[in-house]
Structures are given as C-alpha cells and as structure tokens.
Amino acid sequence: MTLTDDDLLRYARHILLDEVGIEGQSRLASAHALIVGAGGLGSPVALYLASAGVGRISLVDDDAVDLTNLQRQIAHTQGRIGQAKVASAREAMLAINPTIAVTAHARRADAAWLDAMLPGCDVVLDCSDNFATRQAVNAACVRHGRPLVWGAAIGMDAQLGAYDPHAGSACYACAFAPDAPPPEARCATMGVLAPLVGIVGTLQATDALRVLTGRPPALAGRLLLVDARSLRFTDLALARQPDCPICRNNTPT
C-alpha cells in the first residue's frame, strides 16, 4: 500500500527505524489483525495497533463496560459504561487514528466464528480471560496456519507466548493441555494489578508488529513469566509436544 504525505508524517518515528521503514509501515497499512478480548490486555493491544497504523483491525468480545473495568481497561471511559466493550474500544482507537478500519464484533469467539474469520487475518492476538477461549483460539490458529500471540494476567503474575505456524513451534496446548483445565481464576475474585495488564498487552502488541512487518514472533517457542511483585521476567523454553492433541499432526506452512 502506498503511503500518503499525511501517513509519512503520522508514522515518521516508525519510518526512521531500520526494523520498520517505509516498507514495514506499508505492510502494516495492508495488514489485518484480529484481537480476541477488549478488556485489560485487549485495551493496550488495540490502542497500540491502531496508533501504529495497522490498516484493518477486528475486535471480538461479548462483554459490556463496567465500572470495575476502569481500574485497568484503558480503552474504556466512565462515559461508556454499559456500552459493548468492542464498540467502546473502537471509539477509542478511531479517536487516535481515524485512517484505519476497525470492525467490532459483540459476540463470543467460538470455533465456527473463528473458522470463518481467520483465513482473512494476518495475526491473531488472544487477549481473552478464560481457558476455554484460549484453547479455541489456539486450535483455530493451528488449523488455519495463522500466527498467534497470547497473554494472560491475574493477581501479580502474567505469562506470554506465541505460535509460529511457519516454524512449527509449540502451541498453547503444548504448554497447557486442553483436557486438564486449571482452576478458573478471575479478576473478580483474585484481583489484578492495573499496570500488569498494560505490560503484557504492550508486549503482545510489540510481537504482533514484528509479525506484520515480516518477521517471526519473538515469543515463539518461549514461555515468558512476569512477576509484578519483584519486576522480574523469567524466560522459559517451550518445546513442542509430540503428543499434543492440537498441533501433533500439523505441518509447518
């Protein structure tokens, strides 16, 4: 996609970077990103992808903005309480960058919907808040050969990873077996430190921009743990499991 004079000014600080440049910014303008979840993680992801100039962004979430969300979900405001989160986030994104296209889907991202959506996407960001959705998104990305960047945060702890279909890296199910769900931990009962979701979402957005400018996700084959108590990051190697029920029969594309 050819950048306009206004684009060259808007994205000047990106274009100065060797890792982005004119070519990378043009790639972003032509790209389509899917963000699953418009809450604590989805808010910084959505705002940064919008400000970075990703040309098409789709948001999916079936929840509405609540007063308790405003402590950490920075895409939403007091005046948009009761509004669908995807509509609220879309409004915030377009206020920053009205030159992009943002589509809001106020619904749950089930397997059938993901199968219809993913063929048109260049990267998927899982910002959901429950195990079942993470597994569904991961399985769909493996089926369709789409790169996935996922994150999760609760209390003072967070974790991040990525799936690279071109390298046949470990998928989410390699680390967390679909048939062994952990005890469900939710912010409503355990709390979450507000800036922690910002840290995780910002890292997710960074890796997605790597993908959209033509590089593999840096988090592929890794499990990055974040401890907000001590501000320590622990980086673990994540190996593909030969008996993984999701990706064991998948051939790198």
ChimeraX commands (.cxc) that place a marker at each C-alpha (Angstrom):
marker #1 position 0.00,0.00,0.00 radius 0.5
marker #1 position 1.30,3.45,-0.94 radius 0.5
marker #1 position 1.65,5.83,2.00 radius 0.5
marker #1 position 0.24,9.35,1.69 radius 0.5
marker #1 position 2.04,12.50,2.78 radius 0.5
marker #1 position -0.07,12.51,5.94 radius 0.5
marker #1 position 0.93,8.89,6.59 radius 0.5
marker #1 position 4.61,9.76,6.23 radius 0.5
marker #1 position 4.16,12.45,8.88 radius 0.5
marker #1 position 1.97,10.39,11.21 radius 0.5
marker #1 position 4.31,7.38,11.18 radius 0.5
marker #1 position 7.59,9.29,10.87 radius 0.5
marker #1 position 9.04,7.85,14.08 radius 0.5
marker #1 position 8.35,4.32,12.82 radius 0.5
marker #1 position 9.77,5.01,9.39 radius 0.5
marker #1 position 13.05,6.16,10.98 radius 0.5
marker #1 position 13.53,2.67,12.41 radius 0.5
marker #1 position 15.58,0.21,10.35 radius 0.5
marker #1 position 13.26,-2.54,11.59 radius 0.5
marker #1 position 10.19,-0.81,10.11 radius 0.5
marker #1 position 10.96,1.82,7.48 radius 0.5
marker #1 position 8.71,2.64,4.53 radius 0.5
marker #1 position 8.30,-1.00,3.56 radius 0.5
marker #1 position 7.33,-2.13,7.04 radius 0.5
marker #1 position 4.87,0.71,7.52 radius 0.5
marker #1 position 3.29,-0.13,4.17 radius 0.5
marker #1 position 2.95,-3.73,5.33 radius 0.5
marker #1 position 1.18,-2.56,8.48 radius 0.5
marker #1 position -1.22,-0.46,6.43 radius 0.5
marker #1 position -2.16,-3.53,4.36 radius 0.5
marker #1 position -2.45,-5.92,7.32 radius 0.5
marker #1 position -5.45,-7.36,9.17 radius 0.5
marker #1 position -5.15,-8.18,12.88 radius 0.5
marker #1 position -7.75,-9.97,15.00 radius 0.5
marker #1 position -7.91,-9.13,18.71 radius 0.5
marker #1 position -9.87,-11.58,20.87 radius 0.5
marker #1 position -10.91,-9.74,24.02 radius 0.5
marker #1 position -11.29,-6.00,24.57 radius 0.5
marker #1 position -10.54,-5.84,28.30 radius 0.5
marker #1 position -7.34,-5.45,30.30 radius 0.5
marker #1 position -4.99,-6.98,27.73 radius 0.5
marker #1 position -7.04,-6.07,24.68 radius 0.5
marker #1 position -7.12,-2.38,25.57 radius 0.5
marker #1 position -3.37,-1.64,25.17 radius 0.5
marker #1 position -3.14,-4.07,22.25 radius 0.5
marker #1 position -5.96,-2.31,20.41 radius 0.5
marker #1 position -4.70,1.20,21.10 radius 0.5
marker #1 position -1.11,0.42,20.08 radius 0.5
marker #1 position -2.04,-1.46,16.90 radius 0.5
marker #1 position -4.32,1.41,15.95 radius 0.5
marker #1 position -1.72,4.08,16.64 radius 0.5
marker #1 position 0.90,2.02,14.77 radius 0.5
marker #1 position -1.22,2.09,11.61 radius 0.5
marker #1 position -2.42,-1.50,11.23 radius 0.5
marker #1 position -4.88,-0.97,8.39 radius 0.5
marker #1 position -7.64,-3.37,9.44 radius 0.5
marker #1 position -8.34,-4.45,13.00 radius 0.5
marker #1 position -11.16,-6.73,14.10 radius 0.5
marker #1 position -12.24,-6.86,17.75 radius 0.5
marker #1 position -14.36,-9.60,19.27 radius 0.5
marker #1 position -15.76,-9.62,22.83 radius 0.5
marker #1 position -19.25,-10.28,24.20 radius 0.5
marker #1 position -18.92,-8.17,27.37 radius 0.5
marker #1 position -20.02,-4.62,28.24 radius 0.5
marker #1 position -18.05,-1.89,30.03 radius 0.5
marker #1 position -18.50,-1.93,33.80 radius 0.5
marker #1 position -17.29,0.47,36.48 radius 0.5
marker #1 position -14.96,-2.21,37.86 radius 0.5
marker #1 position -13.18,-2.40,34.48 radius 0.5
marker #1 position -11.93,1.19,34.55 radius 0.5
marker #1 position -9.12,0.46,37.04 radius 0.5
marker #1 position -7.14,-1.27,34.25 radius 0.5
marker #1 position -9.00,-1.37,30.92 radius 0.5
marker #1 position -7.63,1.84,29.46 radius 0.5
marker #1 position -9.61,1.79,26.20 radius 0.5
marker #1 position -12.84,2.49,28.14 radius 0.5
marker #1 position -14.16,5.53,29.98 radius 0.5
marker #1 position -16.71,6.45,32.63 radius 0.5
marker #1 position -18.99,7.82,29.93 radius 0.5
marker #1 position -19.08,4.49,28.08 radius 0.5
marker #1 position -20.20,2.31,30.99 radius 0.5
marker #1 position -22.86,-0.10,29.72 radius 0.5
marker #1 position -21.61,0.08,26.14 radius 0.5
marker #1 position -20.29,-3.04,24.40 radius 0.5
marker #1 position -16.55,-3.23,25.02 radius 0.5
marker #1 position -15.79,-3.68,21.32 radius 0.5
marker #1 position -17.77,-0.54,20.47 radius 0.5
marker #1 position -16.07,1.41,23.25 radius 0.5
marker #1 position -12.61,0.25,22.19 radius 0.5
marker #1 position -13.37,1.03,18.55 radius 0.5
marker #1 position -14.30,4.59,19.53 radius 0.5
marker #1 position -11.01,4.99,21.42 radius 0.5
marker #1 position -8.97,3.56,18.54 radius 0.5
marker #1 position -10.53,5.80,15.90 radius 0.5
marker #1 position -10.06,8.83,18.14 radius 0.5
marker #1 position -6.32,8.13,17.96 radius 0.5
marker #1 position -6.19,7.12,14.31 radius 0.5
marker #1 position -9.24,7.71,12.09 radius 0.5
marker #1 position -7.40,6.47,8.98 radius 0.5
marker #1 position -7.72,2.76,9.85 radius 0.5
marker #1 position -10.70,0.38,9.62 radius 0.5
marker #1 position -11.94,-1.15,12.88 radius 0.5
marker #1 position -14.69,-3.77,12.93 radius 0.5
marker #1 position -16.41,-4.55,16.24 radius 0.5
marker #1 position -17.97,-7.99,16.84 radius 0.5
marker #1 position -20.03,-8.04,20.04 radius 0.5
marker #1 position -20.11,-11.80,20.45 radius 0.5
marker #1 position -18.14,-14.77,21.77 radius 0.5
marker #1 position -15.33,-16.11,19.60 radius 0.5
marker #1 position -16.45,-19.72,19.19 radius 0.5
marker #1 position -14.88,-22.29,16.86 radius 0.5
marker #1 position -17.30,-21.74,13.97 radius 0.5
marker #1 position -16.84,-17.97,14.03 radius 0.5
marker #1 position -13.05,-18.29,14.24 radius 0.5
marker #1 position -13.01,-20.70,11.29 radius 0.5
marker #1 position -14.88,-18.13,9.19 radius 0.5
marker #1 position -12.71,-15.23,10.37 radius 0.5
marker #1 position -9.14,-16.48,10.44 radius 0.5
marker #1 position -8.50,-17.04,6.71 radius 0.5
marker #1 position -8.59,-13.26,6.24 radius 0.5
marker #1 position -6.30,-12.42,9.17 radius 0.5
marker #1 position -2.53,-11.95,9.23 radius 0.5
marker #1 position -2.08,-12.27,13.01 radius 0.5
marker #1 position -4.28,-13.15,15.98 radius 0.5
marker #1 position -3.86,-11.74,19.47 radius 0.5
marker #1 position -5.51,-13.69,22.25 radius 0.5
marker #1 position -6.39,-11.21,25.00 radius 0.5
marker #1 position -9.22,-13.29,26.43 radius 0.5
marker #1 position -9.73,-14.01,30.11 radius 0.5
marker #1 position -10.67,-17.69,30.18 radius 0.5
marker #1 position -9.08,-21.07,29.43 radius 0.5
marker #1 position -11.78,-22.32,27.04 radius 0.5
marker #1 position -11.47,-19.32,24.71 radius 0.5
marker #1 position -7.66,-19.52,24.72 radius 0.5
marker #1 position -7.86,-23.16,23.69 radius 0.5
marker #1 position -10.42,-22.43,20.97 radius 0.5
marker #1 position -8.33,-19.57,19.54 radius 0.5
marker #1 position -5.16,-21.66,19.64 radius 0.5
marker #1 position -6.81,-24.61,17.90 radius 0.5
marker #1 position -8.21,-22.34,15.18 radius 0.5
marker #1 position -4.81,-20.73,14.58 radius 0.5
marker #1 position -3.22,-24.17,14.22 radius 0.5
marker #1 position -5.96,-25.29,11.80 radius 0.5
marker #1 position -5.59,-22.22,9.62 radius 0.5
marker #1 position -1.84,-21.69,9.95 radius 0.5
marker #1 position -2.13,-18.24,11.48 radius 0.5
marker #1 position 0.44,-16.74,13.88 radius 0.5
marker #1 position -0.88,-16.27,17.40 radius 0.5
marker #1 position 0.38,-14.08,20.24 radius 0.5
marker #1 position -1.27,-14.86,23.58 radius 0.5
marker #1 position -1.12,-13.44,27.07 radius 0.5
marker #1 position -2.77,-13.88,30.45 radius 0.5
marker #1 position -2.59,-11.99,33.74 radius 0.5
marker #1 position -4.10,-12.45,37.19 radius 0.5
marker #1 position -3.17,-11.01,40.55 radius 0.5
marker #1 position 0.52,-10.06,40.32 radius 0.5
marker #1 position 1.52,-12.71,37.77 radius 0.5
marker #1 position 1.36,-12.95,33.99 radius 0.5
marker #1 position 2.53,-15.13,31.14 radius 0.5
marker #1 position 3.01,-14.71,27.41 radius 0.5
marker #1 position 3.80,-16.87,24.41 radius 0.5
marker #1 position 3.33,-17.17,20.66 radius 0.5
marker #1 position 2.67,-19.76,17.98 radius 0.5
marker #1 position 4.56,-19.56,14.69 radius 0.5
marker #1 position 2.96,-21.81,12.03 radius 0.5
marker #1 position 5.91,-21.34,9.68 radius 0.5
marker #1 position 8.36,-22.79,12.18 radius 0.5
marker #1 position 6.10,-25.41,13.72 radius 0.5
marker #1 position 6.68,-24.01,17.19 radius 0.5
marker #1 position 4.90,-25.19,20.31 radius 0.5
marker #1 position 1.27,-24.11,20.51 radius 0.5
marker #1 position -0.66,-23.01,23.59 radius 0.5
marker #1 position -1.94,-26.57,24.12 radius 0.5
marker #1 position 1.65,-27.87,24.27 radius 0.5
marker #1 position 2.05,-25.89,27.50 radius 0.5
marker #1 position -1.49,-26.18,28.85 radius 0.5
marker #1 position -3.28,-29.40,27.93 radius 0.5
marker #1 position -6.88,-28.82,26.78 radius 0.5
marker #1 position -8.16,-31.76,28.84 radius 0.5
marker #1 position -6.58,-30.50,32.07 radius 0.5
marker #1 position -8.04,-27.05,32.69 radius 0.5
marker #1 position -6.59,-25.23,35.68 radius 0.5
marker #1 position -8.87,-23.92,38.43 radius 0.5
marker #1 position -10.60,-20.89,36.93 radius 0.5
marker #1 position -9.05,-17.72,38.35 radius 0.5
marker #1 position -10.85,-14.47,37.61 radius 0.5
marker #1 position -10.08,-10.84,38.38 radius 0.5
marker #1 position -13.44,-10.50,40.13 radius 0.5
marker #1 position -12.29,-12.88,42.86 radius 0.5
marker #1 position -8.48,-12.60,42.83 radius 0.5
marker #1 position -7.85,-9.06,41.62 radius 0.5
marker #1 position -5.16,-7.89,39.19 radius 0.5
marker #1 position -2.59,-5.11,39.32 radius 0.5
marker #1 position -3.60,-2.43,36.82 radius 0.5
marker #1 position -0.23,-1.81,35.10 radius 0.5
marker #1 position 0.46,-5.54,34.77 radius 0.5
marker #1 position -2.11,-5.96,32.01 radius 0.5
marker #1 position -0.55,-2.94,30.31 radius 0.5
marker #1 position 2.88,-4.58,30.40 radius 0.5
marker #1 position 1.55,-7.81,28.93 radius 0.5
marker #1 position -0.65,-6.17,26.30 radius 0.5
marker #1 position 2.17,-3.89,25.19 radius 0.5
marker #1 position 4.49,-6.89,24.74 radius 0.5
marker #1 position 1.79,-8.69,22.77 radius 0.5
marker #1 position 1.37,-5.68,20.51 radius 0.5
marker #1 position 5.14,-5.48,20.01 radius 0.5
marker #1 position 5.37,-9.11,18.89 radius 0.5
marker #1 position 2.35,-8.71,16.60 radius 0.5
marker #1 position 4.03,-5.74,14.90 radius 0.5
marker #1 position 7.09,-7.94,14.35 radius 0.5
marker #1 position 4.87,-10.44,12.55 radius 0.5
marker #1 position 3.09,-7.82,10.47 radius 0.5
marker #1 position 6.37,-6.27,9.33 radius 0.5
marker #1 position 7.62,-9.62,8.07 radius 0.5
marker #1 position 9.44,-11.28,10.96 radius 0.5
marker #1 position 8.59,-14.33,13.09 radius 0.5
marker #1 position 7.09,-13.79,16.55 radius 0.5
marker #1 position 9.89,-13.37,19.08 radius 0.5
marker #1 position 7.86,-15.22,21.71 radius 0.5
marker #1 position 7.51,-18.40,19.64 radius 0.5
marker #1 position 8.99,-21.36,21.49 radius 0.5
marker #1 position 9.09,-19.40,24.73 radius 0.5
marker #1 position 7.02,-19.00,27.86 radius 0.5
marker #1 position 7.65,-15.57,29.36 radius 0.5
marker #1 position 6.61,-15.22,33.00 radius 0.5
marker #1 position 6.15,-11.79,34.59 radius 0.5
marker #1 position 6.25,-11.28,38.37 radius 0.5
marker #1 position 4.95,-7.81,39.20 radius 0.5
marker #1 position 5.96,-8.15,42.86 radius 0.5
marker #1 position 9.67,-8.11,42.06 radius 0.5
marker #1 position 9.50,-6.83,38.46 radius 0.5
marker #1 position 11.29,-9.97,37.31 radius 0.5
marker #1 position 10.90,-11.69,33.96 radius 0.5
marker #1 position 11.54,-15.43,33.66 radius 0.5
marker #1 position 12.10,-16.74,30.13 radius 0.5
marker #1 position 11.49,-20.48,29.67 radius 0.5
marker #1 position 11.98,-22.60,26.56 radius 0.5
marker #1 position 8.67,-24.09,25.40 radius 0.5
marker #1 position 9.09,-27.31,23.43 radius 0.5
marker #1 position 6.54,-28.68,21.01 radius 0.5
marker #1 position 4.93,-31.78,22.49 radius 0.5
marker #1 position 4.83,-34.77,20.09 radius 0.5
marker #1 position 1.58,-35.96,21.67 radius 0.5
marker #1 position -0.14,-32.55,21.67 radius 0.5
marker #1 position -3.76,-33.17,20.59 radius 0.5
marker #1 position -3.87,-29.85,18.72 radius 0.5
marker #1 position -0.63,-29.50,16.76 radius 0.5
marker #1 position 0.89,-33.00,16.62 radius 0.5
marker #1 position -0.35,-33.60,13.07 radius 0.5
marker #1 position 0.28,-30.06,11.88 radius 0.5
marker #1 position 2.95,-29.48,9.24 radius 0.5
marker #1 position 4.62,-26.03,9.18 radius 0.5
marker #1 position 3.25,-23.93,6.35 radius 0.5
marker link #1:1,2 radius 0.2
marker link #1:2,3 radius 0.2
marker link #1:3,4 radius 0.2
marker link #1:4,5 radius 0.2
marker link #1:5,6 radius 0.2
marker link #1:6,7 radius 0.2
marker link #1:7,8 radius 0.2
marker link #1:8,9 radius 0.2
marker link #1:9,10 radius 0.2
marker link #1:10,11 radius 0.2
marker link #1:11,12 radius 0.2
marker link #1:12,13 radius 0.2
marker link #1:13,14 radius 0.2
marker link #1:14,15 radius 0.2
marker link #1:15,16 radius 0.2
marker link #1:16,17 radius 0.2
marker link #1:17,18 radius 0.2
marker link #1:18,19 radius 0.2
marker link #1:19,20 radius 0.2
marker link #1:20,21 radius 0.2
marker link #1:21,22 radius 0.2
marker link #1:22,23 radius 0.2
marker link #1:23,24 radius 0.2
marker link #1:24,25 radius 0.2
marker link #1:25,26 radius 0.2
marker link #1:26,27 radius 0.2
marker link #1:27,28 radius 0.2
marker link #1:28,29 radius 0.2
marker link #1:29,30 radius 0.2
marker link #1:30,31 radius 0.2
marker link #1:31,32 radius 0.2
marker link #1:32,33 radius 0.2
marker link #1:33,34 radius 0.2
marker link #1:34,35 radius 0.2
marker link #1:35,36 radius 0.2
marker link #1:36,37 radius 0.2
marker link #1:37,38 radius 0.2
marker link #1:38,39 radius 0.2
marker link #1:39,40 radius 0.2
marker link #1:40,41 radius 0.2
marker link #1:41,42 radius 0.2
marker link #1:42,43 radius 0.2
marker link #1:43,44 radius 0.2
marker link #1:44,45 radius 0.2
marker link #1:45,46 radius 0.2
marker link #1:46,47 radius 0.2
marker link #1:47,48 radius 0.2
marker link #1:48,49 radius 0.2
marker link #1:49,50 radius 0.2
marker link #1:50,51 radius 0.2
marker link #1:51,52 radius 0.2
marker link #1:52,53 radius 0.2
marker link #1:53,54 radius 0.2
marker link #1:54,55 radius 0.2
marker link #1:55,56 radius 0.2
marker link #1:56,57 radius 0.2
marker link #1:57,58 radius 0.2
marker link #1:58,59 radius 0.2
marker link #1:59,60 radius 0.2
marker link #1:60,61 radius 0.2
marker link #1:61,62 radius 0.2
marker link #1:62,63 radius 0.2
marker link #1:63,64 radius 0.2
marker link #1:64,65 radius 0.2
marker link #1:65,66 radius 0.2
marker link #1:66,67 radius 0.2
marker link #1:67,68 radius 0.2
marker link #1:68,69 radius 0.2
marker link #1:69,70 radius 0.2
marker link #1:70,71 radius 0.2
marker link #1:71,72 radius 0.2
marker link #1:72,73 radius 0.2
marker link #1:73,74 radius 0.2
marker link #1:74,75 radius 0.2
marker link #1:75,76 radius 0.2
marker link #1:76,77 radius 0.2
marker link #1:77,78 radius 0.2
marker link #1:78,79 radius 0.2
marker link #1:79,80 radius 0.2
marker link #1:80,81 radius 0.2
marker link #1:81,82 radius 0.2
marker link #1:82,83 radius 0.2
marker link #1:83,84 radius 0.2
marker link #1:84,85 radius 0.2
marker link #1:85,86 radius 0.2
marker link #1:86,87 radius 0.2
marker link #1:87,88 radius 0.2
marker link #1:88,89 radius 0.2
marker link #1:89,90 radius 0.2
marker link #1:90,91 radius 0.2
marker link #1:91,92 radius 0.2
marker link #1:92,93 radius 0.2
marker link #1:93,94 radius 0.2
marker link #1:94,95 radius 0.2
marker link #1:95,96 radius 0.2
marker link #1:96,97 radius 0.2
marker link #1:97,98 radius 0.2
marker link #1:98,99 radius 0.2
marker link #1:99,100 radius 0.2
marker link #1:100,101 radius 0.2
marker link #1:101,102 radius 0.2
marker link #1:102,103 radius 0.2
marker link #1:103,104 radius 0.2
marker link #1:104,105 radius 0.2
marker link #1:105,106 radius 0.2
marker link #1:106,107 radius 0.2
marker link #1:107,108 radius 0.2
marker link #1:108,109 radius 0.2
marker link #1:109,110 radius 0.2
marker link #1:110,111 radius 0.2
marker link #1:111,112 radius 0.2
marker link #1:112,113 radius 0.2
marker link #1:113,114 radius 0.2
marker link #1:114,115 radius 0.2
marker link #1:115,116 radius 0.2
marker link #1:116,117 radius 0.2
marker link #1:117,118 radius 0.2
marker link #1:118,119 radius 0.2
marker link #1:119,120 radius 0.2
marker link #1:120,121 radius 0.2
marker link #1:121,122 radius 0.2
marker link #1:122,123 radius 0.2
marker link #1:123,124 radius 0.2
marker link #1:124,125 radius 0.2
marker link #1:125,126 radius 0.2
marker link #1:126,127 radius 0.2
marker link #1:127,128 radius 0.2
marker link #1:128,129 radius 0.2
marker link #1:129,130 radius 0.2
marker link #1:130,131 radius 0.2
marker link #1:131,132 radius 0.2
marker link #1:132,133 radius 0.2
marker link #1:133,134 radius 0.2
marker link #1:134,135 radius 0.2
marker link #1:135,136 radius 0.2
marker link #1:136,137 radius 0.2
marker link #1:137,138 radius 0.2
marker link #1:138,139 radius 0.2
marker link #1:139,140 radius 0.2
marker link #1:140,141 radius 0.2
marker link #1:141,142 radius 0.2
marker link #1:142,143 radius 0.2
marker link #1:143,144 radius 0.2
marker link #1:144,145 radius 0.2
marker link #1:145,146 radius 0.2
marker link #1:146,147 radius 0.2
marker link #1:147,148 radius 0.2
marker link #1:148,149 radius 0.2
marker link #1:149,150 radius 0.2
marker link #1:150,151 radius 0.2
marker link #1:151,152 radius 0.2
marker link #1:152,153 radius 0.2
marker link #1:153,154 radius 0.2
marker link #1:154,155 radius 0.2
marker link #1:155,156 radius 0.2
marker link #1:156,157 radius 0.2
marker link #1:157,158 radius 0.2
marker link #1:158,159 radius 0.2
marker link #1:159,160 radius 0.2
marker link #1:160,161 radius 0.2
marker link #1:161,162 radius 0.2
marker link #1:162,163 radius 0.2
marker link #1:163,164 radius 0.2
marker link #1:164,165 radius 0.2
marker link #1:165,166 radius 0.2
marker link #1:166,167 radius 0.2
marker link #1:167,168 radius 0.2
marker link #1:168,169 radius 0.2
marker link #1:169,170 radius 0.2
marker link #1:170,171 radius 0.2
marker link #1:171,172 radius 0.2
marker link #1:172,173 radius 0.2
marker link #1:173,174 radius 0.2
marker link #1:174,175 radius 0.2
marker link #1:175,176 radius 0.2
marker link #1:176,177 radius 0.2
marker link #1:177,178 radius 0.2
marker link #1:178,179 radius 0.2
marker link #1:179,180 radius 0.2
marker link #1:180,181 radius 0.2
marker link #1:181,182 radius 0.2
marker link #1:182,183 radius 0.2
marker link #1:183,184 radius 0.2
marker link #1:184,185 radius 0.2
marker link #1:185,186 radius 0.2
marker link #1:186,187 radius 0.2
marker link #1:187,188 radius 0.2
marker link #1:188,189 radius 0.2
marker link #1:189,190 radius 0.2
marker link #1:190,191 radius 0.2
marker link #1:191,192 radius 0.2
marker link #1:192,193 radius 0.2
marker link #1:193,194 radius 0.2
marker link #1:194,195 radius 0.2
marker link #1:195,196 radius 0.2
marker link #1:196,197 radius 0.2
marker link #1:197,198 radius 0.2
marker link #1:198,199 radius 0.2
marker link #1:199,200 radius 0.2
marker link #1:200,201 radius 0.2
marker link #1:201,202 radius 0.2
marker link #1:202,203 radius 0.2
marker link #1:203,204 radius 0.2
marker link #1:204,205 radius 0.2
marker link #1:205,206 radius 0.2
marker link #1:206,207 radius 0.2
marker link #1:207,208 radius 0.2
marker link #1:208,209 radius 0.2
marker link #1:209,210 radius 0.2
marker link #1:210,211 radius 0.2
marker link #1:211,212 radius 0.2
marker link #1:212,213 radius 0.2
marker link #1:213,214 radius 0.2
marker link #1:214,215 radius 0.2
marker link #1:215,216 radius 0.2
marker link #1:216,217 radius 0.2
marker link #1:217,218 radius 0.2
marker link #1:218,219 radius 0.2
marker link #1:219,220 radius 0.2
marker link #1:220,221 radius 0.2
marker link #1:221,222 radius 0.2
marker link #1:222,223 radius 0.2
marker link #1:223,224 radius 0.2
marker link #1:224,225 radius 0.2
marker link #1:225,226 radius 0.2
marker link #1:226,227 radius 0.2
marker link #1:227,228 radius 0.2
marker link #1:228,229 radius 0.2
marker link #1:229,230 radius 0.2
marker link #1:230,231 radius 0.2
marker link #1:231,232 radius 0.2
marker link #1:232,233 radius 0.2
marker link #1:233,234 radius 0.2
marker link #1:234,235 radius 0.2
marker link #1:235,236 radius 0.2
marker link #1:236,237 radius 0.2
marker link #1:237,238 radius 0.2
marker link #1:238,239 radius 0.2
marker link #1:239,240 radius 0.2
marker link #1:240,241 radius 0.2
marker link #1:241,242 radius 0.2
marker link #1:242,243 radius 0.2
marker link #1:243,244 radius 0.2
marker link #1:244,245 radius 0.2
marker link #1:245,246 radius 0.2
marker link #1:246,247 radius 0.2
marker link #1:247,248 radius 0.2
marker link #1:248,249 radius 0.2
marker link #1:249,250 radius 0.2
marker link #1:250,251 radius 0.2
marker link #1:251,252 radius 0.2
marker link #1:252,253 radius 0.2
view
